[in-house]
Amino acid sequence: MNEYLKNLSKIEFVVTEACTGRCKHCQNDEPVRTSEHIDTDAAVDAIEKVCAHYSIRTVMTFGGEPLLYPDTVCAIHKTAAEMGASKRQIITNGYFAKQRERIAEVAQKLKESGVNDLRLSVDAFHQETIPLEPVRFFAECAVRAGIPVTLQPAWLVSEEDQNPYNVRTKEILGTFEPLGIPTGSGNVIFPSGRALIYLREYFDENAVEASPYEEDPKDVRALSVLPNGDVLNGNVYRTDILEILRTYQP
């Protein structure tokens, strides 16, 4: 086992960088419009091989908006369940279709694939460009299907700060109360991408690009596979994932 990966316990897939929203707090500089997404077979192969050699507890899918490609998402989580990963998590803004029949169908497929932790991104930023009604309906369908759902809002400055964005976020969260969906701790927006452009007044004047999610390259705990296949210092479309892990150097 590679000493730099001895604590590896999570695999996450950026299914696509394409998104149905245009949020001011997005880490990307501009909204991404692309059809590129992670190859299903490559993702499944990576899960099977890594789980066979490492104690993977969590497999996560996110984006962009991962449910633009629900079949790929479901294949990933079905494989994760088969390989014994106890947490099969998806982060979604909940807006991937307008037809209620399609929304309900995808929610049921997520349940059948083994998703057991659905984090729904709803807040003032997402709802500036994403309609709330289909998102609420998706949440209702997921709850009805038996998927544990948690609201995952983005807070500006802090959850306690009474800026207009946070006030609006709390109003939006209140509309989900009849569904009995809990609100998680969410996350505090950090200075990166569009946030530095559109929300700069809320950051320190000397704020620079920063992310709280960067890993210690000498103690990798989560593999993050990008839509183009990149992971660590390799690419799963060109090199076997186990070879990438074996030869990894910070």
Buried (B, 14 or more C-beta within 10 A) or exposed (E): EBEBBEEBBBBBBBBBBBBBBBBBBBBBEEBBEEEEBBBBEBBBBBBBBBBEBBEBBBBBBBBBBBBBBBEBBBBBBBBBBEBEBEBBBBBBBBBBBEEEEEBBBBBBBBBEBBBBBBBBBBBBBBBEBBEBEBBBBBBBBBBEBEBBBBBBBBBBBEBEEEBEBBEBBBEBBEBBEEBEBEBEEBBEBBBBBBBBEBBEEBBEEEBEEEEEEEEEEEEBEBBBBBBBBBBBEBBBEEBEBBEBBEEBEE
